[in-house]
Amino acid sequence: MAWKIKMRCDSCGYEADIYEGRGLFRQEITAVTCPDCHTIQHLVVGGVIADVAPSFRSEVGRLCLNCGSDNIRIWDKKTCPQCGSKMSPTGEREFWT
């Protein structure tokens, strides 16, 4: 079971959906931040797809889906990539499979 949670920056209003838990096919959605385009992107990691495509087993060697940068980092779940302030959950949660 997994949830999609909306996060919003307390200062600039930047918003991103974050996924917690595992999907139907045992995959996780890892939130990464890109310092080059100042966004949060989502990478599918593990699950059935990783059994077929080994590059999906981890975040290592992956690129930003927005700008193609290889400078991505796993997001700390609190820092806004736009302005560096704190991001908080908005209270919006949605079941995700």
Biopython code that builds the backbone (N, CA, C, O; Angstrom):
import numpy as np
from Bio.PDB.StructureBuilder import StructureBuilder

atoms = [
    (1, "MET", "N", (0.839, -1.176, 0.000)),
    (1, "MET", "CA", (0.000, 0.000, 0.000)),
    (1, "MET", "C", (0.883, 1.239, 0.000)),
    (1, "MET", "O", (1.930, 1.274, 0.648)),
    (2, "ALA", "N", (0.450, 2.240, -0.728)),
    (2, "ALA", "CA", (1.245, 3.462, -0.843)),
    (2, "ALA", "C", (0.334, 4.684, -0.849)),
    (2, "ALA", "O", (-0.860, 4.603, -1.138)),
    (3, "TRP", "N", (0.946, 5.815, -0.520)),
    (3, "TRP", "CA", (0.226, 7.087, -0.469)),
    (3, "TRP", "C", (0.950, 8.141, -1.275)),
    (3, "TRP", "O", (2.179, 8.163, -1.338)),
    (4, "LYS", "N", (0.162, 9.024, -1.896)),
    (4, "LYS", "CA", (0.711, 10.204, -2.552)),
    (4, "LYS", "C", (0.374, 11.377, -1.649)),
    (4, "LYS", "O", (-0.791, 11.600, -1.320)),
    (5, "ILE", "N", (1.393, 12.127, -1.248)),
    (5, "ILE", "CA", (1.239, 13.235, -0.308)),
    (5, "ILE", "C", (1.708, 14.517, -0.972)),
    (5, "ILE", "O", (2.803, 14.561, -1.533)),
    (6, "LYS", "N", (0.901, 15.550, -0.914)),
    (6, "LYS", "CA", (1.275, 16.844, -1.494)),
    (6, "LYS", "C", (2.086, 17.630, -0.462)),
    (6, "LYS", "O", (1.685, 17.781, 0.692)),
    (7, "MET", "N", (3.243, 18.126, -0.919)),
    (7, "MET", "CA", (4.114, 18.959, -0.082)),
    (7, "MET", "C", (4.134, 20.368, -0.670)),
    (7, "MET", "O", (4.061, 20.542, -1.886)),
    (8, "ARG", "N", (4.232, 21.369, 0.201)),
    (8, "ARG", "CA", (4.288, 22.764, -0.250)),
    (8, "ARG", "C", (5.343, 23.509, 0.575)),
    (8, "ARG", "O", (5.468, 23.317, 1.785)),
    (9, "CYS", "N", (6.093, 24.360, -0.119)),
    (9, "CYS", "CA", (7.093, 25.183, 0.548)),
    (9, "CYS", "C", (6.394, 26.261, 1.362)),
    (9, "CYS", "O", (5.480, 26.922, 0.869)),
    (10, "ASP", "N", (6.819, 26.437, 2.600)),
    (10, "ASP", "CA", (6.233, 27.441, 3.486)),
    (10, "ASP", "C", (6.544, 28.861, 3.027)),
    (10, "ASP", "O", (5.813, 29.790, 3.371)),
    (11, "SER", "N", (7.619, 29.047, 2.254)),
    (11, "SER", "CA", (8.020, 30.392, 1.829)),
    (11, "SER", "C", (7.598, 30.738, 0.401)),
    (11, "SER", "O", (6.923, 31.744, 0.180)),
    (12, "CYS", "N", (7.993, 29.909, -0.568)),
    (12, "CYS", "CA", (7.764, 30.288, -1.974)),
    (12, "CYS", "C", (6.547, 29.627, -2.610)),
    (12, "CYS", "O", (6.130, 30.022, -3.698)),
    (13, "GLY", "N", (5.972, 28.625, -1.943)),
    (13, "GLY", "CA", (4.780, 27.974, -2.469)),
    (13, "GLY", "C", (5.031, 26.839, -3.446)),
    (13, "GLY", "O", (4.074, 26.269, -3.970)),
    (14, "TYR", "N", (6.299, 26.488, -3.710)),
    (14, "TYR", "CA", (6.610, 25.364, -4.608)),
    (14, "TYR", "C", (5.897, 24.114, -4.089)),
    (14, "TYR", "O", (5.888, 23.865, -2.883)),
    (15, "GLU", "N", (5.303, 23.331, -4.981)),
    (15, "GLU", "CA", (4.582, 22.124, -4.600)),
    (15, "GLU", "C", (5.134, 20.907, -5.319)),
    (15, "GLU", "O", (5.610, 20.989, -6.451)),
    (16, "ALA", "N", (5.058, 19.775, -4.629)),
    (16, "ALA", "CA", (5.471, 18.501, -5.216)),
    (16, "ALA", "C", (4.673, 17.387, -4.559)),
    (16, "ALA", "O", (4.351, 17.456, -3.373)),
    (17, "ASP", "N", (4.356, 16.353, -5.343)),
    (17, "ASP", "CA", (3.729, 15.151, -4.809)),
    (17, "ASP", "C", (4.831, 14.186, -4.432)),
    (17, "ASP", "O", (5.780, 13.986, -5.190)),
    (18, "ILE", "N", (4.705, 13.584, -3.254)),
    (18, "ILE", "CA", (5.690, 12.635, -2.754)),
    (18, "ILE", "C", (4.985, 11.314, -2.513)),
    (18, "ILE", "O", (3.852, 11.290, -2.032)),
    (19, "TYR", "N", (5.640, 10.228, -2.838)),
    (19, "TYR", "CA", (5.056, 8.901, -2.689)),
    (19, "TYR", "C", (5.719, 8.174, -1.530)),
    (19, "TYR", "O", (6.943, 8.183, -1.396)),
    (20, "GLU", "N", (4.897, 7.542, -0.690)),
    (20, "GLU", "CA", (5.408, 6.749, 0.432)),
    (20, "GLU", "C", (4.831, 5.353, 0.341)),
    (20, "GLU", "O", (3.648, 5.182, 0.048)),
    (21, "GLY", "N", (5.663, 4.351, 0.593)),
    (21, "GLY", "CA", (5.215, 2.966, 0.528)),
    (21, "GLY", "C", (5.628, 2.314, -0.774)),
    (21, "GLY", "O", (6.446, 2.849, -1.523)),
    (22, "ARG", "N", (5.054, 1.157, -1.035)),
    (22, "ARG", "CA", (5.362, 0.388, -2.248)),
    (22, "ARG", "C", (4.112, 0.275, -3.111)),
    (22, "ARG", "O", (2.992, 0.189, -2.608)),
    (23, "GLY", "N", (4.331, 0.278, -4.423)),
    (23, "GLY", "CA", (3.237, 0.151, -5.377)),
    (23, "GLY", "C", (2.823, -1.298, -5.577)),
    (23, "GLY", "O", (3.347, -2.205, -4.931)),
    (24, "LEU", "N", (1.893, -1.496, -6.464)),
    (24, "LEU", "CA", (1.320, -2.803, -6.749)),
    (24, "LEU", "C", (2.370, -3.838, -7.152)),
    (24, "LEU", "O", (2.252, -5.011, -6.797)),
    (25, "PHE", "N", (3.377, -3.418, -7.880)),
    (25, "PHE", "CA", (4.415, -4.331, -8.345)),
    (25, "PHE", "C", (5.695, -4.235, -7.518)),
    (25, "PHE", "O", (6.787, -4.494, -8.023)),
    (26, "ARG", "N", (5.556, -3.860, -6.242)),
    (26, "ARG", "CA", (6.633, -3.786, -5.248)),
    (26, "ARG", "C", (7.636, -2.664, -5.509)),
    (26, "ARG", "O", (8.689, -2.632, -4.872)),
    (27, "GLN", "N", (7.342, -1.760, -6.414)),
    (27, "GLN", "CA", (8.260, -0.677, -6.711)),
    (27, "GLN", "C", (8.102, 0.456, -5.688)),
    (27, "GLN", "O", (7.048, 0.627, -5.074)),
    (28, "GLU", "N", (9.165, 1.204, -5.533)),
    (28, "GLU", "CA", (9.138, 2.412, -4.721)),
    (28, "GLU", "C", (9.340, 3.598, -5.650)),
    (28, "GLU", "O", (9.974, 3.477, -6.699)),
    (29, "ILE", "N", (8.808, 4.724, -5.266)),
    (29, "ILE", "CA", (9.036, 5.962, -6.003)),
    (29, "ILE", "C", (9.918, 6.826, -5.101)),
    (29, "ILE", "O", (9.470, 7.299, -4.057)),
    (30, "THR", "N", (11.153, 7.027, -5.503)),
    (30, "THR", "CA", (12.107, 7.792, -4.720)),
    (30, "THR", "C", (12.120, 9.242, -5.201)),
    (30, "THR", "O", (12.276, 9.507, -6.393)),
    (31, "ALA", "N", (11.956, 10.169, -4.271)),
    (31, "ALA", "CA", (12.024, 11.594, -4.605)),
    (31, "ALA", "C", (13.485, 12.025, -4.589)),
    (31, "ALA", "O", (14.206, 11.804, -3.616)),
    (32, "VAL", "N", (13.903, 12.642, -5.685)),
    (32, "VAL", "CA", (15.264, 13.173, -5.774)),
    (32, "VAL", "C", (15.171, 14.662, -6.090)),
    (32, "VAL", "O", (14.205, 15.120, -6.699)),
    (33, "THR", "N", (16.168, 15.394, -5.677)),
    (33, "THR", "CA", (16.213, 16.821, -5.976)),
    (33, "THR", "C", (17.372, 17.089, -6.926)),
    (33, "THR", "O", (18.422, 16.451, -6.852)),
    (34, "CYS", "N", (17.157, 18.038, -7.810)),
    (34, "CYS", "CA", (18.182, 18.395, -8.785)),
    (34, "CYS", "C", (18.608, 19.847, -8.537)),
    (34, "CYS", "O", (17.796, 20.758, -8.693)),
    (35, "PRO", "N", (19.860, 20.072, -8.157)),
    (35, "PRO", "CA", (20.324, 21.434, -7.922)),
    (35, "PRO", "C", (20.501, 22.244, -9.208)),
    (35, "PRO", "O", (20.654, 23.465, -9.157)),
    (36, "ASP", "N", (20.480, 21.573, -10.354)),
    (36, "ASP", "CA", (20.641, 22.286, -11.625)),
    (36, "ASP", "C", (19.343, 22.930, -12.104)),
    (36, "ASP", "O", (19.359, 24.062, -12.589)),
    (37, "CYS", "N", (18.210, 22.218, -11.972)),
    (37, "CYS", "CA", (16.928, 22.796, -12.410)),
    (37, "CYS", "C", (16.006, 23.120, -11.237)),
    (37, "CYS", "O", (14.880, 23.575, -11.437)),
    (38, "HIS", "N", (16.486, 22.884, -10.002)),
    (38, "HIS", "CA", (15.763, 23.247, -8.772)),
    (38, "HIS", "C", (14.373, 22.631, -8.700)),
    (38, "HIS", "O", (13.396, 23.322, -8.411)),
    (39, "THR", "N", (14.285, 21.315, -8.968)),
    (39, "THR", "CA", (13.014, 20.610, -8.914)),
    (39, "THR", "C", (13.154, 19.325, -8.109)),
    (39, "THR", "O", (14.256, 18.856, -7.823)),
    (40, "ILE", "N", (11.995, 18.773, -7.756)),
    (40, "ILE", "CA", (11.928, 17.432, -7.186)),
    (40, "ILE", "C", (11.394, 16.536, -8.292)),
    (40, "ILE", "O", (10.362, 16.827, -8.896)),
    (41, "GLN", "N", (12.102, 15.451, -8.551)),
    (41, "GLN", "CA", (11.703, 14.477, -9.566)),
    (41, "GLN", "C", (11.507, 13.129, -8.884)),
    (41, "GLN", "O", (11.958, 12.924, -7.757)),
    (42, "HIS", "N", (10.837, 12.217, -9.565)),
    (42, "HIS", "CA", (10.541, 10.904, -8.999)),
    (42, "HIS", "C", (11.159, 9.806, -9.847)),
    (42, "HIS", "O", (11.012, 9.785, -11.069)),
    (43, "LEU", "N", (11.850, 8.900, -9.182)),
    (43, "LEU", "CA", (12.464, 7.761, -9.867)),
    (43, "LEU", "C", (11.826, 6.469, -9.382)),
    (43, "LEU", "O", (11.680, 6.262, -8.177)),
    (44, "VAL", "N", (11.448, 5.606, -10.303)),
    (44, "VAL", "CA", (10.943, 4.280, -9.959)),
    (44, "VAL", "C", (12.150, 3.416, -9.616)),
    (44, "VAL", "O", (13.111, 3.338, -10.383)),
    (45, "VAL", "N", (12.088, 2.765, -8.446)),
    (45, "VAL", "CA", (13.202, 1.948, -7.985)),
    (45, "VAL", "C", (12.660, 0.610, -7.498)),
    (45, "VAL", "O", (11.678, 0.556, -6.757)),
    (46, "GLY", "N", (13.309, -0.461, -7.923)),
    (46, "GLY", "CA", (12.960, -1.791, -7.439)),
    (46, "GLY", "C", (11.723, -2.370, -8.080)),
    (46, "GLY", "O", (11.275, -1.926, -9.137)),
    (47, "GLY", "N", (11.183, -3.369, -7.417)),
    (47, "GLY", "CA", (9.978, -4.024, -7.896)),
    (47, "GLY", "C", (10.219, -4.902, -9.108)),
    (47, "GLY", "O", (11.353, -5.274, -9.409)),
    (48, "VAL", "N", (9.153, -5.223, -9.787)),
    (48, "VAL", "CA", (9.204, -6.117, -10.943)),
    (48, "VAL", "C", (10.086, -5.552, -12.053)),
    (48, "VAL", "O", (10.815, -6.297, -12.707)),
    (49, "ILE", "N", (10.022, -4.241, -12.268)),
    (49, "ILE", "CA", (10.824, -3.635, -13.342)),
    (49, "ILE", "C", (12.328, -3.839, -13.108)),
    (49, "ILE", "O", (13.088, -3.989, -14.064)),
    (50, "ALA", "N", (12.754, -3.846, -11.847)),
    (50, "ALA", "CA", (14.176, -4.045, -11.542)),
    (50, "ALA", "C", (14.617, -5.473, -11.833)),
    (50, "ALA", "O", (15.797, -5.725, -12.075)),
    (51, "ASP", "N", (13.666, -6.411, -11.810)),
    (51, "ASP", "CA", (14.009, -7.794, -12.152)),
    (51, "ASP", "C", (14.377, -7.907, -13.622)),
    (51, "ASP", "O", (15.176, -8.764, -13.999)),
    (52, "VAL", "N", (13.795, -7.043, -14.462)),
    (52, "VAL", "CA", (14.019, -7.078, -15.900)),
    (52, "VAL", "C", (15.100, -6.088, -16.323)),
    (52, "VAL", "O", (15.917, -6.383, -17.196)),
    (53, "ALA", "N", (15.099, -4.905, -15.695)),
    (53, "ALA", "CA", (16.048, -3.841, -16.045)),
    (53, "ALA", "C", (16.905, -3.504, -14.824)),
    (53, "ALA", "O", (16.471, -2.723, -13.978)),
    (54, "PRO", "N", (18.094, -4.066, -14.712)),
    (54, "PRO", "CA", (18.946, -3.865, -13.531)),
    (54, "PRO", "C", (19.227, -2.409, -13.189)),
    (54, "PRO", "O", (19.499, -2.104, -12.028)),
    (55, "SER", "N", (19.172, -1.500, -14.159)),
    (55, "SER", "CA", (19.442, -0.087, -13.863)),
    (55, "SER", "C", (18.378, 0.520, -12.955)),
    (55, "SER", "O", (18.591, 1.600, -12.405)),
    (56, "PHE", "N", (17.247, -0.144, -12.787)),
    (56, "PHE", "CA", (16.182, 0.346, -11.919)),
    (56, "PHE", "C", (16.295, -0.181, -10.483)),
    (56, "PHE", "O", (15.405, 0.061, -9.668)),
    (57, "ARG", "N", (17.359, -0.884, -10.173)),
    (57, "ARG", "CA", (17.529, -1.437, -8.826)),
    (57, "ARG", "C", (17.900, -0.387, -7.792)),
    (57, "ARG", "O", (17.682, -0.593, -6.598)),
    (58, "SER", "N", (18.458, 0.736, -8.231)),
    (58, "SER", "CA", (18.831, 1.798, -7.288)),
    (58, "SER", "C", (18.811, 3.146, -8.002)),
    (58, "SER", "O", (18.513, 3.226, -9.194)),
    (59, "GLU", "N", (19.131, 4.200, -7.257)),
    (59, "GLU", "CA", (19.178, 5.546, -7.814)),
    (59, "GLU", "C", (20.528, 5.846, -8.452)),
    (59, "GLU", "O", (20.679, 6.856, -9.140)),
    (60, "VAL", "N", (21.508, 4.979, -8.230)),
    (60, "VAL", "CA", (22.867, 5.191, -8.715)),
    (60, "VAL", "C", (22.888, 5.250, -10.242)),
    (60, "VAL", "O", (22.323, 4.388, -10.914)),
    (61, "GLY", "N", (23.541, 6.269, -10.775)),
    (61, "GLY", "CA", (23.701, 6.417, -12.211)),
    (61, "GLY", "C", (22.477, 6.952, -12.941)),
    (61, "GLY", "O", (22.466, 6.988, -14.172)),
    (62, "ARG", "N", (21.456, 7.365, -12.218)),
    (62, "ARG", "CA", (20.233, 7.861, -12.842)),
    (62, "ARG", "C", (20.357, 9.359, -13.102)),
    (62, "ARG", "O", (21.205, 10.030, -12.513)),
    (63, "LEU", "N", (19.511, 9.877, -13.983)),
    (63, "LEU", "CA", (19.539, 11.278, -14.382)),
    (63, "LEU", "C", (18.255, 11.980, -13.972)),
    (63, "LEU", "O", (17.220, 11.340, -13.783)),
    (64, "CYS", "N", (18.328, 13.300, -13.835)),
    (64, "CYS", "CA", (17.148, 14.114, -13.577)),
    (64, "CYS", "C", (16.203, 13.973, -14.769)),
    (64, "CYS", "O", (16.617, 14.116, -15.919)),
    (65, "LEU", "N", (14.956, 13.696, -14.490)),
    (65, "LEU", "CA", (13.980, 13.516, -15.561)),
    (65, "LEU", "C", (13.561, 14.833, -16.193)),
    (65, "LEU", "O", (12.963, 14.838, -17.268)),
    (66, "ASN", "N", (13.863, 15.943, -15.546)),
    (66, "ASN", "CA", (13.495, 17.259, -16.066)),
    (66, "ASN", "C", (14.574, 17.839, -16.982)),
    (66, "ASN", "O", (14.270, 18.325, -18.071)),
    (67, "CYS", "N", (15.848, 17.788, -16.534)),
    (67, "CYS", "CA", (16.905, 18.460, -17.298)),
    (67, "CYS", "C", (18.033, 17.532, -17.761)),
    (67, "CYS", "O", (18.903, 17.953, -18.523)),
    (68, "GLY", "N", (18.024, 16.272, -17.307)),
    (68, "GLY", "CA", (19.056, 15.326, -17.733)),
    (68, "GLY", "C", (20.345, 15.381, -16.934)),
    (68, "GLY", "O", (21.302, 14.682, -17.268)),
    (69, "SER", "N", (20.394, 16.191, -15.892)),
    (69, "SER", "CA", (21.597, 16.315, -15.075)),
    (69, "SER", "C", (21.892, 15.012, -14.326)),
    (69, "SER", "O", (20.977, 14.289, -13.933)),
    (70, "ASP", "N", (23.178, 14.726, -14.137)),
    (70, "ASP", "CA", (23.564, 13.568, -13.323)),
    (70, "ASP", "C", (23.911, 14.002, -11.895)),
    (70, "ASP", "O", (24.527, 13.245, -11.144)),
    (71, "ASN", "N", (23.517, 15.208, -11.530)),
    (71, "ASN", "CA", (23.847, 15.809, -10.241)),
    (71, "ASN", "C", (22.717, 15.649, -9.215)),
    (71, "ASN", "O", (22.635, 16.435, -8.272)),
    (72, "ILE", "N", (21.846, 14.644, -9.384)),
    (72, "ILE", "CA", (20.705, 14.495, -8.489)),
    (72, "ILE", "C", (21.101, 13.886, -7.155)),
    (72, "ILE", "O", (22.100, 13.175, -7.050)),
    (73, "ARG", "N", (20.302, 14.175, -6.141)),
    (73, "ARG", "CA", (20.499, 13.646, -4.791)),
    (73, "ARG", "C", (19.147, 13.212, -4.244)),
    (73, "ARG", "O", (18.123, 13.795, -4.600)),
    (74, "ILE", "N", (19.127, 12.204, -3.392)),
    (74, "ILE", "CA", (17.881, 11.813, -2.744)),
    (74, "ILE", "C", (17.409, 12.979, -1.888)),
    (74, "ILE", "O", (18.174, 13.539, -1.104)),
    (75, "TRP", "N", (16.141, 13.337, -2.049)),
    (75, "TRP", "CA", (15.572, 14.487, -1.348)),
    (75, "TRP", "C", (15.451, 14.197, 0.143)),
    (75, "TRP", "O", (15.099, 13.082, 0.530)),
    (76, "ASP", "N", (15.738, 15.185, 0.980)),
    (76, "ASP", "CA", (15.694, 15.018, 2.435)),
    (76, "ASP", "C", (14.281, 15.125, 3.009)),
    (76, "ASP", "O", (14.112, 15.059, 4.227)),
    (77, "LYS", "N", (13.276, 15.286, 2.172)),
    (77, "LYS", "CA", (11.864, 15.353, 2.539)),
    (77, "LYS", "C", (11.507, 16.565, 3.381)),
    (77, "LYS", "O", (10.517, 16.551, 4.112)),
    (78, "LYS", "N", (12.318, 17.619, 3.275)),
    (78, "LYS", "CA", (11.977, 18.829, 4.010)),
    (78, "LYS", "C", (12.464, 20.113, 3.360)),
    (78, "LYS", "O", (11.871, 21.162, 3.610)),
    (79, "THR", "N", (13.500, 20.092, 2.546)),
    (79, "THR", "CA", (14.082, 21.313, 1.994)),
    (79, "THR", "C", (13.530, 21.611, 0.604)),
    (79, "THR", "O", (13.534, 20.745, -0.272)),
    (80, "CYS", "N", (13.057, 22.840, 0.407)),
    (80, "CYS", "CA", (12.537, 23.262, -0.896)),
    (80, "CYS", "C", (13.691, 23.386, -1.894)),
    (80, "CYS", "O", (14.679, 24.059, -1.600)),
    (81, "PRO", "N", (13.588, 22.756, -3.062)),
    (81, "PRO", "CA", (14.664, 22.859, -4.050)),
    (81, "PRO", "C", (14.711, 24.233, -4.725)),
    (81, "PRO", "O", (15.725, 24.585, -5.329)),
    (82, "GLN", "N", (13.641, 25.002, -4.633)),
    (82, "GLN", "CA", (13.585, 26.330, -5.251)),
    (82, "GLN", "C", (14.269, 27.394, -4.398)),
    (82, "GLN", "O", (15.072, 28.178, -4.904)),
    (83, "CYS", "N", (13.947, 27.421, -3.084)),
    (83, "CYS", "CA", (14.443, 28.523, -2.249)),
    (83, "CYS", "C", (15.210, 28.075, -1.002)),
    (83, "CYS", "O", (15.807, 28.909, -0.322)),
    (84, "GLY", "N", (15.205, 26.776, -0.687)),
    (84, "GLY", "CA", (15.944, 26.270, 0.458)),
    (84, "GLY", "C", (15.183, 26.335, 1.772)),
    (84, "GLY", "O", (15.722, 25.943, 2.807)),
    (85, "SER", "N", (13.946, 26.818, 1.760)),
    (85, "SER", "CA", (13.134, 26.874, 2.981)),
    (85, "SER", "C", (12.518, 25.506, 3.268)),
    (85, "SER", "O", (12.776, 24.533, 2.558)),
    (86, "LYS", "N", (11.708, 25.448, 4.307)),
    (86, "LYS", "CA", (11.088, 24.200, 4.735)),
    (86, "LYS", "C", (9.818, 23.908, 3.934)),
    (86, "LYS", "O", (9.004, 24.797, 3.684)),
    (87, "MET", "N", (9.668, 22.639, 3.537)),
    (87, "MET", "CA", (8.433, 22.181, 2.903)),
    (87, "MET", "C", (7.647, 21.363, 3.913)),
    (87, "MET", "O", (8.223, 20.638, 4.724)),
    (88, "SER", "N", (6.319, 21.487, 3.858)),
    (88, "SER", "CA", (5.444, 20.792, 4.791)),
    (88, "SER", "C", (4.317, 20.109, 4.028)),
    (88, "SER", "O", (3.940, 20.552, 2.943)),
    (89, "PRO", "N", (3.775, 19.021, 4.599)),
    (89, "PRO", "CA", (2.618, 18.387, 3.968)),
    (89, "PRO", "C", (1.416, 19.327, 4.017)),
    (89, "PRO", "O", (1.220, 20.043, 4.998)),
    (90, "THR", "N", (0.616, 19.318, 2.952)),
    (90, "THR", "CA", (-0.576, 20.176, 2.903)),
    (90, "THR", "C", (-1.767, 19.513, 3.570)),
    (90, "THR", "O", (-2.775, 20.169, 3.834)),
    (91, "GLY", "N", (-1.664, 18.232, 3.842)),
    (91, "GLY", "CA", (-2.787, 17.481, 4.381)),
    (91, "GLY", "C", (-3.509, 16.676, 3.315)),
    (91, "GLY", "O", (-4.345, 15.829, 3.628)),
    (92, "GLU", "N", (-3.184, 16.941, 2.048)),
    (92, "GLU", "CA", (-3.780, 16.178, 0.949)),
    (92, "GLU", "C", (-3.050, 14.845, 0.822)),
    (92, "GLU", "O", (-1.842, 14.803, 0.592)),
    (93, "ARG", "N", (-3.800, 13.763, 0.976)),
    (93, "ARG", "CA", (-3.256, 12.409, 0.827)),
    (93, "ARG", "C", (-4.172, 11.636, -0.093)),
    (93, "ARG", "O", (-5.393, 11.796, -0.067)),
    (94, "GLU", "N", (-3.563, 10.798, -0.903)),
    (94, "GLU", "CA", (-4.340, 10.012, -1.848)),
    (94, "GLU", "C", (-3.762, 8.611, -1.895)),
    (94, "GLU", "O", (-2.544, 8.441, -1.951)),
    (95, "PHE", "N", (-4.625, 7.605, -1.872)),
    (95, "PHE", "CA", (-4.166, 6.226, -1.988)),
    (95, "PHE", "C", (-3.604, 6.015, -3.377)),
    (95, "PHE", "O", (-4.183, 6.475, -4.361)),
    (96, "TRP", "N", (-2.480, 5.322, -3.466)),
    (96, "TRP", "CA", (-1.787, 5.105, -4.733)),
    (96, "TRP", "C", (-1.448, 3.639, -4.848)),
    (96, "TRP", "O", (-1.042, 3.023, -3.863)),
    (97, "THR", "N", (-1.605, 3.060, -6.036)),
    (97, "THR", "CA", (-1.250, 1.653, -6.233)),
    (97, "THR", "C", (-0.168, 1.516, -7.260)),
    (97, "THR", "O", (0.262, 0.401, -7.559)),
]
sb = StructureBuilder()
sb.init_structure("model")
sb.init_model(0)
sb.init_chain("A")
sb.init_seg("    ")
for serial, (resi, resn, name, xyz) in enumerate(atoms, 1):
    if name == "N":
        sb.init_residue(resn, " ", resi, " ")
    sb.init_atom(name, np.array(xyz, "f"), 0.0, 1.0, " ", f" {name:<3s}", serial, name[0])
structure = sb.get_structure()
